[in-house]
């Protein structure tokens, strides 16, 4: 059985290094296969890139995830614009907001 885990870890590592997966695929495959680092990476990218989820991406992600991504984008922008900002820990916020996915 341990051999299958090794193959899984090798495959995850190679796919991660290859950059073949787009942000939405990382989120969806992270959920489907229990790979929290892909889920987190996809979310972080959708929150920080210039444009939020596009219509086709939103359809694939579903209303719940898309809404949370947009909320995170707004929180990040508000925090960055505040002169009294104490910082915004994106990774911790994603993990908190998406508890059901971040600890797979």
C-alpha positions as CSV (number, residue, x, y, z in Angstrom):
1,X,0.0,0.0,0.0
2,X,2.8,2.4,0.7
3,X,3.9,2.2,-2.9
4,X,0.7,3.9,-4.0
5,X,1.3,6.7,-1.6
6,X,4.7,7.2,-3.1
7,X,3.3,7.3,-6.6
8,X,0.6,9.8,-5.5
9,X,3.2,12.1,-3.9
10,X,5.5,11.9,-6.9
11,X,2.6,12.7,-9.2
12,X,1.5,15.6,-7.1
13,X,5.0,16.9,-7.0
14,X,5.6,16.7,-10.7
15,X,2.3,18.3,-11.6
16,X,2.9,21.1,-9.1
17,X,6.4,21.8,-10.6
18,X,5.1,21.6,-14.2
19,X,2.7,24.5,-13.9
20,X,0.2,22.6,-16.1
21,X,-2.7,23.2,-13.8
22,X,-4.5,26.6,-13.9
23,X,-5.9,28.2,-10.8
24,X,-9.4,26.7,-11.0
25,X,-8.1,23.2,-11.8
26,X,-5.9,23.4,-8.7
27,X,-8.9,24.3,-6.5
28,X,-11.2,21.6,-8.0
29,X,-8.5,18.9,-8.1
30,X,-7.4,19.9,-4.6
31,X,-10.9,19.3,-3.3
32,X,-11.5,16.1,-5.3
33,X,-8.2,14.4,-4.5
34,X,-7.6,15.9,-1.0
35,X,-4.6,18.0,-1.9
36,X,-4.7,21.1,0.3
37,X,-1.6,22.7,-1.2
38,X,-3.3,22.9,-4.6
39,X,-6.5,24.2,-3.1
40,X,-4.6,26.9,-1.3
41,X,-2.4,27.8,-4.2
42,X,-5.4,28.2,-6.6
43,X,-7.3,30.3,-4.1
44,X,-4.3,32.6,-3.4
45,X,-3.8,33.1,-7.1
46,X,-7.4,34.0,-7.7
47,X,-7.4,36.4,-4.8
48,X,-4.2,38.2,-5.8
49,X,-4.3,38.2,-9.6
50,X,-5.4,41.4,-11.5
51,X,-8.8,40.1,-12.3
52,X,-11.1,37.9,-10.2
53,X,-12.8,34.8,-11.4
54,X,-14.2,35.1,-14.9
55,X,-17.7,33.8,-15.7
56,X,-16.5,30.4,-16.9
57,X,-14.3,30.0,-13.9
58,X,-17.2,31.0,-11.6
59,X,-19.4,28.4,-13.2
60,X,-16.8,25.7,-12.6
61,X,-16.1,26.7,-9.0
62,X,-19.7,27.2,-8.0
63,X,-21.4,30.0,-6.2
64,X,-20.0,29.3,-2.7
65,X,-16.3,29.2,-3.6
66,X,-16.6,32.1,-6.1
67,X,-18.4,34.3,-3.5
68,X,-15.7,33.6,-0.9
69,X,-12.9,34.4,-3.4
70,X,-14.5,37.7,-4.2
71,X,-15.0,38.5,-0.5
72,X,-11.3,37.7,0.1
73,X,-10.3,40.0,-2.8
74,X,-12.2,42.8,-1.3
75,X,-10.9,42.3,2.2
76,X,-7.3,42.2,0.8
77,X,-7.8,45.4,-1.1
78,X,-9.4,47.2,1.9
79,X,-6.6,46.1,4.2
80,X,-3.9,47.2,1.7
81,X,-5.5,50.6,1.4
82,X,-5.8,51.2,5.1
83,X,-3.1,53.4,6.8
84,X,-4.0,51.6,10.1
85,X,-3.6,48.1,8.6
86,X,-2.2,45.5,10.9
87,X,-1.5,43.2,7.9
88,X,-3.5,40.6,6.1
89,X,-2.5,37.0,6.3
90,X,-4.0,35.6,3.1
91,X,-3.1,32.0,3.8
92,X,-4.6,32.0,7.3
93,X,-7.7,33.8,6.1
94,X,-8.2,31.2,3.3
95,X,-7.7,28.4,5.7
96,X,-10.2,29.9,8.1
97,X,-12.8,30.7,5.5
98,X,-12.5,27.3,3.7
99,X,-12.1,25.1,6.8
100,X,-13.8,22.2,5.0
101,X,-11.2,22.2,2.2
102,X,-8.0,23.4,3.9
103,X,-7.5,20.4,6.2
104,X,-8.2,17.6,3.9
